[in-house]
Amino acid sequence: MVRLALLSVSDKRGLVEFATTLVRQHGYRLLSTGGTAKLLAEKGLPVTEVSQHTGFPEIMDGRVKTLHPKIHGGLLCRRDLPDHLAQAEKNGIELIDLVVVNLYPFEQTVAKPGVHFEEAIENIDIGGPSMLRSAAKNHDSVTVVCDPDDYASVTEALAAPEKLGELRRRLALKVFQRTASYDGAIARYLESQAAEPDLAAIGGFPATLTRSWKKAQALRYGENPHQQAALYGTFHDHYSQLQGKELSYNNILDITAATYLIGEFERPTVAILKHTNPCGVASADTLLAAWEKAYATDRQAPFGGVIVVNQTLDGPLAAAIAEIFTEVIIAPRFSDEALALLARKKNLRLMVAKEGIGADALQEIRSVVGGVLVQDRDRTLGNVREFKVVTKREPTPEEWAAMMFGWKVGKHVKSNSIVYCRGEQTLGVGAGQMARVDSSRIAVWKAGEAGLDLRGSVVASEALFPFADGLIAAATAGATAAIQPGGSVRDAEVIAAADERGLAMVFTGSRHFKH
């Protein structure tokens, strides 16, 4: 019995070779449409147009061509039910045993800058998903292929039919994953274009969250060796790995945190992070000078950490960094001299930020019991024009500059966070403590360990001081100015404590918790 295969694809990679195998080695007849049929015919393969097979022409500019009982009946007919087979015979429906379909490139279309709404709509595939779903539903009898990467597996299984059943089930799963992803992409695009109140996202977020990510790579393990993990999405579209071991789960988290942090700065800047927290950040006229200041903040924590820079990493800086053990270095570019120096550290991961430093994401998604939390990413420093000096003494220009530097860094430190700075250099960082005063004490202790003098420094707190104790601890350590959101019921006490000690203090009116 001659078997029937239906081929209709946008992605034509490997199609001719696969179709040739179907015809010449396995005796298939080919059905096809449009450009796919033309390509197969040009390559000398016998092919029948779907319109000829159905006896009905393509209409409405090709919008309707495969939506026909002779197509879907041939796909959905159950071979184990005599009644189905009788109805197929009565209606002149030939059974289709193999389907190769991939979809109009909707995702690529809407990703183009300035794409028109009409073009996006015309790239919504209707017949393709319908054929894929029909074939996948009847995968006991029909082999369905939506990805050219599966041609080799199908060819192998056709030569060893005992393998075909298991493969068909895997391919059917892949189809429904693909159609779910495709429909999700359409829904997200239409949500972004919605103008009517009943269609617009509720409160900036859709009533139903539709997300789909393709697995980018399996990871060796998660945060710990006993946890399995994988990376999904387009992370590798943003970074190129030049050398070193495979990225770990923790590396990826650190790289993300480092990229968001360094994006706050325009001057030559170096940031050193550990467990997503900055342990040293500095800006200077050169990256090497910035490195010396950032590393001076804490010479212990950077061991096994992540380093990120916002300009080309050159040879002198590479030589300085090479003196310590580092897991990952991220830069927009590496000089040839730097690459040659760092190549000696075979396991060191070098990452190029393909689109420059400061990769953006509009939303953050975190898993919780029974669902996910979604929020806008914290991309603002607040309205600087509305920052208020609340103390008797105004900050000096030098204090203002240092406070703004610390405010940028503190936004990226896990709460409760305290950052001491002087100029464009961190002096002490306290992160993640349950009491803010403890974060301040840790930052003071770390500065002392590094031999850094906090006299004349400024302190930045990402959230309000609930009591005066945190501010008093900063003043005792030598800070002369503080920046914080304000808004505590005890603000008056905190302001009074600052005035008693001659501190200048600024309220920003915006909080930057980071859990």
Legacy VTK file of the C-alpha trace (Angstrom):
# vtk DataFile Version 3.0
C-alpha trace
ASCII
DATASET POLYDATA
POINTS 515 float
0.000 0.000 0.000
1.325 3.423 -0.954
1.508 5.752 2.047
0.723 9.447 1.918
2.867 12.229 3.405
1.796 15.869 3.663
4.633 18.426 3.637
4.029 22.162 4.123
6.792 24.174 5.775
8.158 27.676 6.252
11.553 26.426 7.448
12.861 24.384 4.518
16.120 23.203 6.121
16.759 19.584 5.190
13.329 19.168 3.625
14.425 18.055 0.162
16.746 15.385 1.535
14.047 14.103 3.913
11.379 14.069 1.190
13.753 12.218 -1.138
14.208 9.522 1.510
10.441 9.237 1.959
9.852 8.744 -1.751
12.813 6.624 -2.802
13.368 4.449 0.252
9.899 4.158 1.764
7.527 4.608 -1.183
5.597 7.631 0.049
3.450 9.835 -2.165
3.836 13.522 -1.427
1.140 16.127 -0.886
2.157 19.733 -0.535
1.226 23.405 -0.839
2.572 26.627 -2.288
6.291 27.233 -2.046
6.969 23.814 -0.521
5.341 22.052 -3.483
7.258 24.237 -5.916
10.590 23.441 -4.232
9.950 19.689 -4.237
8.917 19.742 -7.896
12.009 21.737 -8.835
14.126 19.031 -7.198
12.487 16.382 -9.362
10.272 14.835 -6.692
6.723 13.763 -7.626
4.337 15.936 -5.648
0.582 16.558 -5.695
-0.820 19.961 -4.769
-3.309 19.862 -1.888
-5.893 21.707 -4.005
-5.690 18.930 -6.604
-5.999 16.302 -3.862
-9.068 17.918 -2.257
-10.682 19.054 -5.498
-11.044 22.515 -3.941
-8.889 25.516 -4.867
-6.840 27.616 -2.469
-8.959 30.698 -1.736
-8.757 34.019 0.064
-5.071 34.611 -0.733
-4.142 31.179 0.569
-5.848 31.645 3.930
-7.944 28.548 3.171
-6.182 25.608 1.556
-5.688 22.708 3.988
-8.846 23.267 6.067
-10.746 20.494 4.295
-12.291 17.135 5.317
-10.043 15.269 2.883
-7.057 16.578 4.837
-8.306 16.397 8.412
-10.313 13.231 7.812
-7.132 11.630 6.464
-5.291 12.704 9.605
-7.910 11.983 12.265
-9.312 8.695 10.987
-8.686 5.944 13.552
-7.263 2.927 11.790
-8.546 0.583 14.530
-12.226 1.555 14.078
-14.011 -0.084 11.108
-16.660 2.664 11.140
-13.995 5.372 10.702
-12.408 3.441 7.850
-15.776 2.900 6.167
-16.619 6.598 6.384
-13.233 7.513 4.929
-13.786 5.148 2.007
-17.358 6.352 1.450
-16.183 9.993 1.284
-13.120 9.365 -0.842
-10.720 10.273 1.976
-7.196 8.886 1.662
-5.369 8.262 4.913
-2.359 10.463 5.599
0.378 8.658 7.500
2.996 11.358 7.909
2.806 15.148 8.315
5.679 17.625 8.153
4.561 21.137 9.046
6.224 24.122 10.649
4.473 27.385 11.167
4.486 30.872 9.716
7.276 32.812 11.455
5.017 34.855 13.729
7.574 35.305 16.531
10.263 36.491 14.120
7.800 38.824 12.405
6.691 40.659 15.541
10.306 40.868 16.760
11.197 43.093 13.787
11.443 46.810 14.601
8.414 48.763 13.449
6.395 45.766 12.266
2.878 46.747 11.190
-0.098 45.185 12.928
-1.492 43.940 9.604
1.742 42.103 8.794
1.708 40.459 12.201
-1.883 39.287 11.740
-1.130 37.797 8.314
1.662 35.773 9.905
-0.735 34.002 12.255
-0.829 30.452 10.918
-4.217 28.708 11.019
-3.942 25.679 8.767
-0.523 24.667 10.094
-1.475 24.359 13.770
-4.724 22.656 12.755
-2.889 19.954 10.788
-0.297 19.506 13.515
-2.951 19.111 16.208
-5.004 16.670 14.144
-1.966 14.533 13.396
-0.685 14.707 16.980
-4.066 13.680 18.382
-3.971 10.584 16.145
-0.279 9.843 16.787
-0.989 6.132 17.233
-1.250 6.042 13.456
0.261 9.284 12.178
3.865 10.478 12.413
3.970 14.255 12.874
7.082 16.422 12.501
7.176 20.121 13.424
10.945 20.550 13.737
13.536 19.866 10.990
15.908 18.647 13.696
13.709 15.534 13.982
14.098 14.388 10.369
17.008 12.103 11.232
15.072 10.393 14.057
12.081 9.802 11.795
14.273 8.418 9.019
15.867 6.015 11.502
12.488 4.911 12.882
11.020 4.336 9.415
13.852 1.893 8.807
13.136 0.176 12.151
9.333 0.299 12.576
9.464 -1.127 16.105
10.807 2.266 17.202
8.048 4.252 15.519
5.400 4.071 18.260
7.568 5.594 20.970
8.878 8.245 18.573
5.364 9.217 17.492
4.378 9.890 21.090
7.423 12.083 21.680
6.768 13.978 18.457
3.115 14.504 19.400
4.167 16.001 22.720
6.551 18.283 20.881
3.712 19.438 18.620
1.474 20.472 21.501
4.386 22.232 23.172
5.023 24.103 19.937
1.406 25.081 19.321
1.040 26.216 22.944
4.162 28.355 22.553
2.915 29.729 19.237
-0.509 30.643 20.604
1.168 32.187 23.628
3.303 34.409 21.410
0.196 35.569 19.551
-1.649 36.261 22.800
1.264 38.260 24.204
1.518 40.322 21.026
-2.206 41.085 20.984
-2.065 41.978 24.686
0.719 44.444 23.906
-1.395 45.978 21.140
-4.689 46.040 23.041
-6.343 49.465 23.229
-9.881 48.730 24.380
-10.446 48.637 28.161
-11.917 45.129 28.048
-8.880 43.835 26.134
-6.133 45.788 27.801
-3.999 44.165 30.432
-5.463 44.551 33.892
-3.311 46.890 35.964
-0.509 46.537 33.427
-0.668 42.729 33.514
-2.810 40.315 31.487
-5.765 38.561 33.092
-4.197 35.268 31.992
-0.406 34.994 31.987
0.811 33.171 28.890
4.498 32.332 28.807
6.537 29.749 26.955
10.283 29.181 26.877
12.311 26.670 24.915
14.971 24.769 26.830
18.334 26.377 26.095
20.421 23.841 27.977
20.344 21.266 30.735
22.447 22.361 33.704
24.697 20.064 35.715
22.627 20.853 38.794
20.794 23.715 40.475
21.833 25.819 43.432
23.137 22.614 45.027
24.330 19.302 43.525
21.218 17.399 44.677
18.901 19.729 42.721
18.214 19.192 39.016
18.022 22.308 36.845
17.726 23.610 33.285
17.909 26.973 31.540
14.995 28.094 29.365
14.605 31.078 27.078
16.989 33.346 25.186
19.762 33.943 27.750
22.375 32.890 25.191
21.094 35.484 22.734
22.396 38.138 25.111
25.779 36.621 25.973
28.544 34.806 24.165
30.863 32.557 26.173
34.449 32.787 24.943
36.049 30.219 27.243
35.709 28.321 30.495
33.521 25.689 32.046
29.836 25.329 31.303
27.717 27.905 33.092
26.086 26.782 36.318
22.697 27.721 37.739
24.371 30.071 40.213
26.607 31.576 37.508
23.535 32.530 35.490
21.900 34.225 38.479
25.115 36.119 39.212
25.574 37.175 35.580
22.040 38.540 35.501
22.507 40.488 38.748
25.877 41.819 37.582
24.503 42.994 34.248
21.605 44.853 35.843
23.928 46.513 38.371
26.572 47.694 35.895
23.854 49.128 33.672
23.381 51.910 36.245
26.761 53.462 35.398
28.171 55.380 32.444
31.708 56.167 33.653
34.304 53.358 33.552
33.012 51.039 36.283
33.926 47.694 37.822
31.594 45.671 40.022
32.468 42.506 41.930
29.574 40.297 43.037
29.149 37.224 45.196
25.861 35.351 45.465
24.214 38.180 43.449
25.282 40.821 46.008
27.861 43.478 45.115
30.855 43.287 47.435
32.777 46.077 45.714
31.857 48.712 43.112
33.799 51.697 41.843
33.922 54.163 38.964
37.038 56.017 37.848
38.735 57.533 34.816
40.022 54.075 33.808
38.819 50.556 34.437
42.096 49.640 36.105
41.688 52.467 38.623
38.063 51.437 39.146
39.169 47.825 39.729
41.685 48.863 42.392
38.988 50.781 44.266
36.313 48.092 43.898
38.659 45.334 45.032
39.833 47.458 47.970
36.285 47.373 49.391
36.606 43.683 50.250
39.619 41.539 49.380
38.103 38.363 50.800
34.576 38.045 49.388
35.585 38.322 45.692
37.229 34.863 45.846
35.137 32.757 43.472
32.970 35.719 42.540
31.783 37.428 39.375
33.368 40.555 37.884
31.610 42.839 35.431
32.929 45.912 33.588
31.188 48.359 31.287
34.020 49.000 28.808
36.569 46.923 26.899
38.552 44.785 29.339
42.197 45.339 28.411
45.485 43.626 29.208
46.495 45.567 32.359
43.104 44.960 33.959
43.173 41.287 32.937
46.579 40.926 34.591
45.246 42.467 37.817
42.122 40.293 37.876
44.145 37.155 37.109
45.816 37.433 40.508
42.634 36.189 42.234
40.338 33.216 41.630
37.260 34.330 39.717
34.358 32.278 38.361
33.053 34.635 35.654
34.107 37.884 33.970
31.580 39.852 31.914
32.462 42.663 29.528
31.115 44.220 26.336
34.485 43.382 24.729
37.878 41.831 25.586
41.144 43.011 24.020
43.393 40.423 22.361
45.966 40.934 25.102
43.339 40.304 27.779
42.143 37.138 26.062
45.693 35.822 25.812
46.316 36.464 29.515
43.037 35.010 30.718
43.297 31.966 28.436
45.766 30.541 30.940
42.854 30.078 33.340
41.069 27.315 31.459
38.051 27.123 33.757
37.448 30.880 33.954
34.255 31.770 32.128
34.555 34.834 29.898
31.228 36.286 28.824
30.676 38.944 26.172
27.499 40.947 26.611
26.429 40.932 22.958
24.140 43.943 23.143
26.368 45.939 25.462
26.162 46.199 29.216
22.870 46.865 30.960
20.591 44.195 29.484
16.984 45.103 30.096
13.930 43.154 31.165
10.537 44.736 31.592
9.237 42.172 34.062
10.473 39.731 36.672
8.766 36.408 37.358
9.313 34.348 40.503
7.737 31.074 41.505
5.636 30.864 44.659
3.412 28.170 46.128
0.707 27.512 43.565
1.787 30.075 40.992
4.101 32.935 40.157
4.615 36.549 41.137
5.108 39.058 38.318
6.396 42.593 38.713
8.011 45.366 36.720
11.773 45.337 37.127
13.077 48.092 39.412
14.700 50.308 36.781
14.357 53.723 38.411
16.345 55.637 41.003
13.268 57.709 41.769
12.614 61.291 40.766
15.887 63.008 41.699
14.239 66.428 41.424
11.949 65.434 44.286
14.721 64.280 46.629
14.460 66.397 49.789
17.117 67.550 52.231
15.417 67.043 55.617
18.256 68.090 57.935
19.532 71.462 58.980
22.751 70.953 57.051
22.740 70.688 53.256
24.977 68.017 51.710
28.141 69.274 50.051
28.512 68.642 46.295
30.951 65.829 47.123
28.439 64.248 49.502
25.673 64.530 46.903
27.826 62.746 44.302
28.771 59.990 46.739
25.165 59.544 47.860
23.965 59.114 44.281
26.685 56.536 43.693
25.678 54.652 46.836
21.990 54.930 45.938
22.680 53.187 42.614
24.636 50.386 44.276
22.247 49.915 47.207
19.359 49.225 44.850
21.128 46.003 43.853
22.005 44.760 47.353
19.684 42.275 49.054
17.520 43.897 51.727
18.090 45.053 54.346
21.015 46.828 52.691
23.460 49.470 53.819
26.225 50.859 51.589
29.017 53.183 52.696
30.707 55.177 49.934
33.219 57.917 49.360
33.399 59.502 45.949
32.699 56.757 43.394
33.827 53.873 45.582
32.071 51.526 47.945
33.764 51.279 51.344
31.527 48.783 53.098
28.452 46.771 52.116
25.986 45.156 54.521
23.391 42.898 52.903
20.399 40.775 53.741
20.095 41.260 57.495
16.812 41.087 59.363
17.584 44.337 61.219
18.908 47.335 59.307
21.239 48.278 62.132
22.923 44.872 61.737
23.506 45.551 58.044
25.133 48.818 59.059
27.336 47.078 61.617
28.421 44.480 59.066
29.265 47.183 56.518
31.346 49.006 59.151
33.086 45.776 60.121
33.862 44.917 56.470
35.311 48.388 55.908
37.483 47.916 58.989
38.648 44.515 57.743
39.674 46.179 54.478
41.484 48.964 56.314
39.182 51.636 54.915
38.440 54.782 56.898
34.739 55.657 57.025
35.305 59.165 58.308
33.759 61.556 55.805
31.831 58.798 54.044
28.139 58.747 53.131
25.676 55.962 53.847
22.892 54.756 51.533
19.933 52.726 52.786
17.595 51.214 50.192
14.636 51.468 52.589
13.723 53.691 55.510
15.464 53.703 58.869
12.673 52.442 61.167
14.598 53.634 64.202
17.394 56.088 64.778
19.819 53.295 65.764
20.915 52.561 62.177
21.661 56.200 61.485
23.463 56.614 64.818
25.622 53.572 63.962
26.522 55.227 60.646
27.399 58.502 62.330
29.502 56.709 64.940
31.385 54.986 62.109
32.229 58.382 60.597
29.527 58.982 57.982
28.672 62.628 57.412
25.643 62.245 55.138
22.853 59.725 54.527
20.385 58.979 51.756
17.248 56.946 52.408
13.583 56.851 51.297
12.078 58.237 54.505
8.496 57.479 55.453
8.958 55.974 58.916
6.591 56.885 61.732
9.814 57.778 63.569
11.250 60.001 60.816
11.316 62.923 63.226
13.511 60.938 65.644
15.849 59.917 62.831
16.123 63.497 61.545
16.772 64.771 65.071
19.536 62.184 65.530
21.121 63.336 62.254
20.918 67.000 63.258
22.428 66.277 66.686
25.440 64.741 64.951
25.760 67.274 62.157
24.779 64.820 59.404
23.139 65.911 56.190
20.284 63.616 55.189
18.239 63.259 52.002
14.857 61.580 51.649
14.226 60.120 48.166
10.581 59.118 48.604
11.230 55.838 46.772
12.097 52.452 48.280
14.151 49.715 46.626
13.576 46.475 48.529
15.307 43.471 46.984
14.166 40.128 48.369
LINES 1 516
515 0 1 2 3 4 5 6 7 8 9 10 11 12 13 14 15 16 17 18 19 20 21 22 23 24 25 26 27 28 29 30 31 32 33 34 35 36 37 38 39 40 41 42 43 44 45 46 47 48 49 50 51 52 53 54 55 56 57 58 59 60 61 62 63 64 65 66 67 68 69 70 71 72 73 74 75 76 77 78 79 80 81 82 83 84 85 86 87 88 89 90 91 92 93 94 95 96 97 98 99 100 101 102 103 104 105 106 107 108 109 110 111 112 113 114 115 116 117 118 119 120 121 122 123 124 125 126 127 128 129 130 131 132 133 134 135 136 137 138 139 140 141 142 143 144 145 146 147 148 149 150 151 152 153 154 155 156 157 158 159 160 161 162 163 164 165 166 167 168 169 170 171 172 173 174 175 176 177 178 179 180 181 182 183 184 185 186 187 188 189 190 191 192 193 194 195 196 197 198 199 200 201 202 203 204 205 206 207 208 209 210 211 212 213 214 215 216 217 218 219 220 221 222 223 224 225 226 227 228 229 230 231 232 233 234 235 236 237 238 239 240 241 242 243 244 245 246 247 248 249 250 251 252 253 254 255 256 257 258 259 260 261 262 263 264 265 266 267 268 269 270 271 272 273 274 275 276 277 278 279 280 281 282 283 284 285 286 287 288 289 290 291 292 293 294 295 296 297 298 299 300 301 302 303 304 305 306 307 308 309 310 311 312 313 314 315 316 317 318 319 320 321 322 323 324 325 326 327 328 329 330 331 332 333 334 335 336 337 338 339 340 341 342 343 344 345 346 347 348 349 350 351 352 353 354 355 356 357 358 359 360 361 362 363 364 365 366 367 368 369 370 371 372 373 374 375 376 377 378 379 380 381 382 383 384 385 386 387 388 389 390 391 392 393 394 395 396 397 398 399 400 401 402 403 404 405 406 407 408 409 410 411 412 413 414 415 416 417 418 419 420 421 422 423 424 425 426 427 428 429 430 431 432 433 434 435 436 437 438 439 440 441 442 443 444 445 446 447 448 449 450 451 452 453 454 455 456 457 458 459 460 461 462 463 464 465 466 467 468 469 470 471 472 473 474 475 476 477 478 479 480 481 482 483 484 485 486 487 488 489 490 491 492 493 494 495 496 497 498 499 500 501 502 503 504 505 506 507 508 509 510 511 512 513 514
